[in-house]
């Protein structure tokens, strides 16, 4: 069963996060200096919506390059962690 909303931090140490909201993947970013306004649909992966220093990037319906499914990875990691703890219980650690 997949979660309705998954949020993970960005991996480039910027201010924002990645999200997966009911299968709609994207990211949110807050800039420190640069301001942008409007909507940009020219990219291969995202529709970009800019509100000054804040931007939301939503994955296109049929992107050329797909986003990595981090929500699935998070689910698999939680299963692996519980399996590891169960194995350690059986071994007596």
C-alpha positions, 0 to 999 in steps of 0.5 A, a space after each residue: 500500500 502506497 502512502 498518500 503523501 511522502 516528503 523527503 529533503 532535497 539532496 543538494 542542501 538547498 531549502 525545499 523538499 521533494 514530494 509524492 502526493 497521490 502519484 503526483 511527483 515534484 519538488 518545492 524550492 525556496 530561493 535566497 536571492 533570485 526571483 522568478 515569476 510565471 509558468 514554464 513548460 519547456 523542460 523534459 521533466 517538469 512543469 515549473 511554477 514560480 512565485 517570486 522566491 518560491 518555485 514548485 516543479 511538478 512532473 509532466 504527465 508523460 516526461 522524457 525523463 522520469 523522477 526517481 520513485 523515492 516513496 517506494 524506496 522509503 517503503 522498501 527501506 522500512 521493510 528491510 529495517 524490520 526484517 533486519 531487526 527480526 533476523 537479529 532477534 532470531 540470531 539472539 543479538 
